Amino acid sequence: MVSATIGHGPGQILRIIRAVLRSDIVIAWFASVYGAFAALIAALFGKRSVIIVGGVDVAKEREYGYGLWLSPWKSWLVANALRRADKVLVVDESLKHDVVERAGYGGDNIEVLPTGYDETVWYPIGKKEQVVLTVAAVQTMERFMVKGIDLLIETARKLPEVTFLLVGVERELIGGTTLPPNLELIPPVGQTELLSYYRKSKVYCQPSRREGLSNTLCEAMLSGCIPVATDVGGSAKAVGEMGVIVSPNNPEELSDGIRRALLMPQRTGEQGRERIISLFPKSRREQRLLQLMRDLS
């Protein structure tokens, strides 16, 4: 039997304790304060635990005030949970180094298990347009900076002849900044509408200053987009030679990369789709998770 506990606030503490006591194995998706607490309670009562690290949970970006590792008590709690978990799963090799550095241990319990993607959900239809798409769920200024949205806006100004679509950023975060006329800001949308944006856009731009393994990057590539991404986290591995990788925090390189991607033949996007299917199949992740549950039972 599988049960899930989702929520936030002080009241979740009792729910987590009750859920742990009813369970044989505890799985925490993200090394958050709640996830760490669940893993530590599991250890206290002799239960097995798995913590899945996605990227934001090992962030420590002082310049942007981003990441729970900037908090002494939160970092202490999460570090102890990571060290005591039976298994820590990270979606990219770069995050293994981050976990070891943040939690200060050898990392013998860490395994790289990339996110899996369903190619039957994300797939291209129709002709691509000369459009550059970026998708980012952004509700805070800290995340705005980490996702490189300021760099995207600057890049759009450098390429006035190119149409940019930006999906998911709250309008108030733009403040008094005047957006370039070639950049359209679109509020958060559901999966069906998001897929329609992936399908129409020839280029997908990921200007992040920090990433784990970007879901939107991989979804876009499955949908036939040619990627232009900064060299952070697992982006270079995902893109390979089927797009353009640029230095982070460099709008000049980003602009040049977008120009190059717009001139690439569409078969590059088709090859990128095949790359994601090969590297990150959903079935491979499912099988490993099931085997891990059997091993820990």
N, C-alpha and C positions, 0 to 999 in steps of 0.2 A: 504494500500500500504506500502511495506517495501523497504527502500533504505539503502545502506551500504556505508560508507566512510572509505577507507583503504589507508594509506600512511604515510609518515613522511616528516619532513622538515618544515620550516617556512610557506611555501605556504599552508600547511594544515589548518592553523588557519582560513583563510577566508572560505575554504571549509566546515570546521566544523560549523562555524557560520551560513552559508547559509543552511546547512543540518538541524541544530537545528531549525531554523525558519520555515522550511517546515514540521517539525515533531510534533506529539502530545506527543510521548514518546521517550526518548533518552536512548539507551542501550550502555554502554561502556564495551567492553570485555577487562578486565584488568584495574586496577587502575593505568594507566600510566599518564604521563603528558597530553597527548592528551585526554584521557578518562576523566580525572579530569576537563580539560578545557571545554569539551562538557557538563559535568554535571553541572558545575557552570554557563555556558551560559544558560542552560535549566532552572535553578533556577531563573536566572535574568529575563527571559521572561515568567515565570509562567508555564513552561513545566514540565512534570513528568520525572524522571530519575531513571535508574537502573545501578549499577556498579557491574560487576562480577569479583570477586577476585579469581585468580588461584593459587597464592603462591609466585611467584617471585616478585609480586607487593607489598608484605608486608615484603620483605627480608631486613635485616639490618645486614649484616655480615662484620663487620669491618676488621676482620682478613684477609678476601679475597677481600676486596674492592668491595663487591657485594650488590647491592640493591639501589634503588633511594632514600630510606630513609636516606642514608648517606649525601644527598644534602639538606641543609637547605631550599632553595627556593622550590625545588621539593616536599619535605615532607610537607611544609606548604600548597602548592597548593592541593596536594592529600588529606591531612587531612581535609581540608575545604570541598572538594567535597564529601568525604565519610560521613561527618557529615550532609551534606545538601541533599544527595540523598534520594529519596523516599524509595528505597530498595537497600541493599547491599547483594549480594549473594556470599557465600563462598563455596568451594567444599568440605571442611572438617571442623569439629568442631575446630581443632587446629588453623585454620586461623581466626576464630571468635575472639579468644583471641588476636591474633596478631593485628587485625584491631583495637580492643578496645585500646590496649596498644599504638600502633603507633599514632592513630588519637586522643587519649585522650578524649574519650567520653563514654557514657553508652552503646552504641551499640544497641539501641532499634530497629533500622531499619535493623539489620543483620539477615539473614536467611541462614541456612545450606542447600544447594541443590547440592548434588554430581554430578559430571560429569556422563553422561550416555553412555553406550557402546552397540554396535550392535553385538549381538552374531552370526548373519547371515553373518557378514563380517569376524570376527575373530573366527576361529574354527580349531581344529586339523584334520590333515589327515596323515595317514601313521605312521610308527614306529619312535619313538624318538631315537636320538643318545646320547651318553654320552658326551654332549657338554654343556658348560655354556655360555649363551648369555647375553650381556649387550647392550642396545640401549640408546644413549644420543646424542641429537643435541647440539654439543659443538663447538663454534667458537672463544671463548675467554678463557684466562687462568683463569679468575675469575670463569666462569662457569665450567671449567675443574675441579677446586678444589671443588666447591659446589656439583658437581655430583659425587665426590669421585673417579675420574678416576685414580688418583695416588694410591689410596687404592686398586683398582682393579688390577693394574699392579703389585703392591707388593704381592697381594694375588696369582696372577698367578705364580709368582716366587716361592711361597711356595708350589704350587701344580703342579710340572713339568709334572706329569703324566696325567693331565687333560687338555682338549682342551678348550680354551676360544676364543669367538668371540666378538669383540667390534665394533659396528656399529655406525657411525655418527660423530666421532671425527676427526677434521681436523689434518692431519699428521704433519703439522708444529708446532702444540702445543706440540708434543712429544719432539721437540728440538733434542738435542744430546743424549737423553736417548735411550739406547739399550733395545728394548722390549724383553721379554722372548720368546723363540722360540715356546712356546705352546700358544701364544696369537696372533691372527690374527686381524689386523686392517682393517676394511672395510669402505669405504667412505659412505656418506649419500646415501640412496637408496629410491626408490618409494615404495608405499604401497604393491604392488604385491610381490616384492622381499623381503621386510621386513617380510611379512607373511610367506614366505618360510623359513626364518631363525627362526621365532617363532616355526614353525611346526617341524623343525628338532631337535631343542634343548630341552633336557630334563629339564634343570635348567635355570631359568632366575635370574640374579643377579642385584640387585638395591643397589649400595654402597653409595648412596647420603648422604651428610651431611645436606641437607635441601630438603624438598619436600612439595607439597600440597597434591593432590591425583594424583599419577603418571599415566599418560595415558599408557606409555609403560608397566608398571607393570601389569595393568589391561588387556591390549591387550594380553600380553604374557600368563597370566593366562587363558584367554578365549581360547587361542590357545593350552592349555594343558600343559604349562610349570609349573614346580614346583618352586615357588619363594623363593629366599633368599634375604631379604631386611633389611635395617637398620631401626631402630625404630624412624622414623621421619615423621611428617605430618600424612597423612592418610594411610601409608603403613601397619601398624599393623592391622588396621581395614580391609583392603583389603585382607590381607593374612590369618588372623585368625589362625586356626590350620592346614591349608592346605599348609604349607611350614615352613620356618624358619625365625624368626625375631632376629636380632643381634644388639648389641650396635653400634652406629655410631662411625666412626673414629677408628676402632679396626680390623686390618687385621687378627689377630689371630682368633677372633670370626668369622669373615667372612669366613676364610679358613675352620674352623671346620663346619660352617653351610653348606658350599658347599659340603663338604664330606658327611654330613648327608643327604642332599637332593638328591645326586646322588645315594644313597642306598635306597631311598624310592620307593615303588611300583608306577607304572604309574597311578594307580587309584587315587593316591593323586592329580595328575594333573587334572584328570577328575572331582574330587570333587571341586578343586579350580575353575574350569570353572563354575560349578554350583553355587558356592558362588558369583562370580562376576555377573552372570546373575540375581541372587536373590537380591543382594545389590544395583547394579547400572544399572538397565535397562534403555535404551535410552528412552523408552516410558514414564517412570515416570518423567524424566526431561522435556520432551517435554510438557506433560500435565500440569505440574506446571508452566512452562513459559507462556503457553497460558492463564492459569487462572490468572496469575499475570498481563498480559497485559490487560485482561478484567477488573480486579480490579482497575487498574490505569487509565483506559479510562474514 
